[in-house]
Amino acid sequence: MTGTGPLEAPLERTVGRRTAQALAPLGIVTAHDLLRHYPRRYAEPGRMTDLRDLTVGEHVALMARVRQATVRQMRSRGGALLEAVVTDGERDLTLTFFARRPGVLRTHEDRLRPGRVAMFTGTVGTYRGRLQLTHPDYQVVGQDADDEAAALVEASRPIPVYRASAALPTWRISRAVRTVLDTLGPDDLPDPLPEQVRRDRGLVGLIEALSGVHAPYTDADWQAAQHRLRFEEAFVLQVALARRRAAVAELDAVARPPVPGGLLDTFDASLPFRLTPGQVDVGREIAQDLARPHPMQRLLQGEVGSGKTLVALRAMLQVVDAGGQAALLAPTEVLAAQHARSLRRLLGTLADDGFLTAAEAATRVALLTGSAGAGARREALADAAGGRAGIVVGTHALLGPQVQFADLGLVVVDEQHRFGVEQRDSLRRPDGTRPHLLVMTATPIPRTVAMTVFGDLETSVLRDLPPGRSPITTHVVPADNQAWTARMWQRVREEVDAGHRAYVVCPRIAPDDTPEEDDAGTPVEEEPPGPGTRPSRAVVEVADELQDHPALAGVEVGVLHGRLAPADKDRVMAQFAAGEVQVLVATTVVEVGVDVPEATVMVVLDADRFGLSQLHQLRGRVGRGAAPGLCLLVSGAVDGTDARSRVEAIAGTTDGFELAAVDLDLRREGDVLGVAQSGATSSLRLLRVARDGKVIAEARRDARAVIEQDRELTGHPELRRAIAAVLDPGREEFLERA
């Protein structure tokens, strides 16, 4: 439903100016907005709210039974007071109403008769150690009706409870919604769900769904209504993704079939180890995609250390064998340089084209970054334009007009969430065809999220780890336990003395910064520090402390963060890899792709300030060699908070897919879908990707069937309008990001 005609008229015409003004702060300005402002929950008239759960300062809507209500004159301050006591059956709550004269309060006294049940809303306060609501708004169940029969019906119906405000209690929202519903007919509510889909799935129509969700007579009414509206949300998104997928499938690309006896076969024969079964299966899928004359659009996700880079390299070599070039895009220059070194190491003499050491049919790996010197940059540009470099590595600047390729056949993107709509749209060759696209993400994604966010990409998953990967042990270190923290730094020293290296990660660069100012990873403070909580640790201050720490005497401490010049970043990483720096204090710039096999310890300070996926990525930087890894999460988070749950989850498992499911349960839905980053408002009101996998899968199947029959949706104008309303530019972008 897109809201045409009376649905887009100013709301004050229907509900009055006062109510319309009170609704506006909730983002409700039209009848369409109001009808889509669904209840948060439903109260049962016979079920009281547990008064133990009340918190001082909280704005609440609660159901309680009146025990007594009396009006009396106040001697000390003058005026009158109505004091009512309500109960949940075990505990009491006081309600107070003040007036100049007792007569003003008699109406409240008459309505709040003992035994009656009402919904009360207000802000919880205290008086003489007792919880109370002062001047609460309320609605008596079964009393606010035109006659006795209507009152009996109202008293038995589920009561919708809305996200409300102090200026607008939940029942005023309910009354406004019903006022709008009463003025609309079926013609005013065109249904975006095709009739055939509704019939096949047993779903109610739109007007019935909105009536059922806002004004149910039974629990079955709102449950059926929610199911239909939840399916609608999934279906509209899936149709949009299916259209995108179908459009890409019709585009032209140059087929890049395998070439027997080429670079790829030579490379495979040189590997000193066997590919994992997962790498073999995924490699076969990618090889088949590359051999087709339509652009591959594939998402490759896998565990930290599962060998995604090797899979991507084999795909790039297949393209080079077929006469094309491959570009590998990394989110930062540090990671681009790391990738170039890693690819050259894997290829050996196969990457030495033009040198005496080159193997037969070798290619060249070029690195192109903004910080490269003029000579190196000219050489890399010439290698790309002339075709000598079969593989070109760099940041997203590679897609700029100043970089020319002889025959770009494949683009590999490391980390999807840093690659938005504009970059993907720029993937066009001069002849109008598109290169193939392989997106790698090291953050495992639950299937339901992949279906919802990456529905226009085919998905491949690497679950198994290559043999020989060392285990990683994770412990939580209480930030306020001096004995534990002292032992932690001693443990770091022991690893250094054994010839290993250690990372120390902080949320900020400098003490005066906020985490968001760090351009090298941008950690998110999901659990903001409370009153009295010390600021999170910063790289520069921690590096100074460690240089003077007795346990680390004589240890070389380095610093790495996003504000360093690119050349300085490369120098520090090279020193760390060579062992000239043994302890590296850094921001999350080391989160993805940095590979130092000698690194065995990862210390994360203020670990509770980071998200689960970040912590999992950081942990994956150690244990990449023969020695086992150790991850120490320093946290001051208290029990029962989401922050504490995150660090405990990380300590409890190394399974990234299990952690992704936990992350989905802990995080807000909009964050999961990328809405927070795009600045849009989430279009998902009832659908929850953590819970509604079956609904999403069903909607995906139906969406594909609709698009197969009617690509342009000419026979489904309401569905087309619904997609346009949901996929504004901001949302289009979040559908293309993780």
Beta strands, then each sheet from edge to edge (+ up, - down):
strand 1: 41-43
strand 2: 59-73
strand 3: 80-87
strand 4: 92-99
strand 5: 117-127
strand 6: 130-134
strand 7: 137-140
strand 8: 159-161
strand 9: 297-302
strand 10: 325-329
strand 11: 364-368
strand 12: 389-394
strand 13: 408-414
strand 14: 436-441
strand 15: 458-462
strand 16: 472-478
strand 17: 501-505
strand 18: 557-560
strand 19: 583-586
strand 20: 599-604
strand 21: 629-635
sheet 1: 1+ 8-
sheet 2: 7+ 5- 2+ 3- 4+ 6+
sheet 3: 11+ 12+ 10+ 13+ 14+ 9+ 15+
sheet 4: 16+ 21+ 20+ 17+ 19+ 18+
end
